[in-house]
């Protein structure tokens, strides 16, 4: 009958160090990751909230006639680009601060474009007329 092999001499220290390193890595991974995931989820909620708000502004502007077809399509394209940035940033499973700041900067520029396009003089006269008689 063979017995289990026991480390002899200096290999015992190496095996103990490997076990200690594995335990430390497990503890670190279980304690640090939930906090990082929590921060990432808050960033993700902000990004999603901004995207929903921008989508609502664009649809409202189109409905009211504040946006022409060309402006509407350009703004929707910009929102698709931001959504693509978000998907690419989430490929590794969480949203890092530098990725979040890049998306936030793009969303800020998109919001400025939405406000500018909705308040310029270019309007969809048919939609504006329909909005006024409906409302």
N, C-alpha and C positions, 0 to 999 in steps of 0.2 A: 504494500500500500504506500502510495507516495503522499508525502505531507506537503502543505503549502510552502512555497519558497519564501524565506524571510530574508530581507536585505541584510547584508553583512558589511560591517565596517562603515566607510564613509557614504555608501549608498543609502544607508538608513537616514542620514541627514538630508540627502537630496530628495528622497521620497517624502520625508516630513515637510520639507520646504515646498514641494510640489503640491502636497495636500493643503498646506496653509495658504498657498497662493490661490488654489482653486476655491477654497472657502472664502477668502477675502474678495475674490472676483465675484462670487455669487452674492455675497452680502452687498457689495458695491452696486452690482447690477440691479438688485431688487430694491435698494433704497434710493438710488439716484434716478433711476429711470421713471418712476411714477411722477416725481416732481417735474422732470423735463417734459413728460407727456402732458401734465396738467398745464404747464406754460404753453406748450405747443397747441393744446386744444383751445386755450383762450385766444391765442393768435388766430387760430383757424376760425373761431367763432366771429372775431372781428372782421376778418376777410370776407366770410360768408355774409355777414350782416351788411357790409358795405356793398357787396355785389347785388344783394337783393334790393337795397335802397336805390342803387344806380339803375337797376332794371326797371324798378317802379317809376323812377323819374323819366326814363326814356319812353316807356309805354304811355305814361301820362302826357308827355310832350307830343307824342305822335297822335294820341287821341284828341288832344285839344287843338291840334293844328300848328303848334309852335315849331315843330320839326318838319322839314321837307323829307321826301323819300330818300334823297341822297344823304342828308344829315343823319337820318334815322339809321340807314345802313352803315354809315361810317362809325357811329357810336356803338352799334351792335357789334361791329367787327372789333372795335377796341375792347369791348367787354369779353369777346371770345379770346382775344390775345391774353387778357389778364387771367381768364380761366385756364388757358393753356399753361401760363406761368405757374399757376397754383398747382395744377396736376404734376408738372415737372418737379416742383419743389417738394411735393409729397411722395415722390417715388421711393424715398428711403424710409417713409413711415411717419416722419414728423417734420414740422416746419421750423427751421433754424432761424435765428434772429436776422441774419443777413438776407435770407430769402424773404422773410416777412417784410423787412424794410424795403426791399426792391418791389415787392407787390404793393406795399402801402404807397410808395412813391408813384407807381403806375396808376393806382386807384385815385390818388390825389389829382394827377393830371387828367384822368378821365372825368372826374367830377367837375373840374374847371372847364373842360370841353363841353360837358352836358349843360352846364349853366350858361356858357357863352352861346351855344347853339340855340338853346331855348329862348334866350332873350334878344337874339338878333332880329333884324327886320324880315328875314326870309321866313315865310309862313306857307303852309298849305291852305290855300283859301277855301277849298271845298271842305276840308276837315274843320277849319275854323268856323265856317258857316254852320256846318252840321252840329258842332259842339255848342254854338250859341243858341240854335233853335231847340236843341235837346234840353239844355240846362237852365 
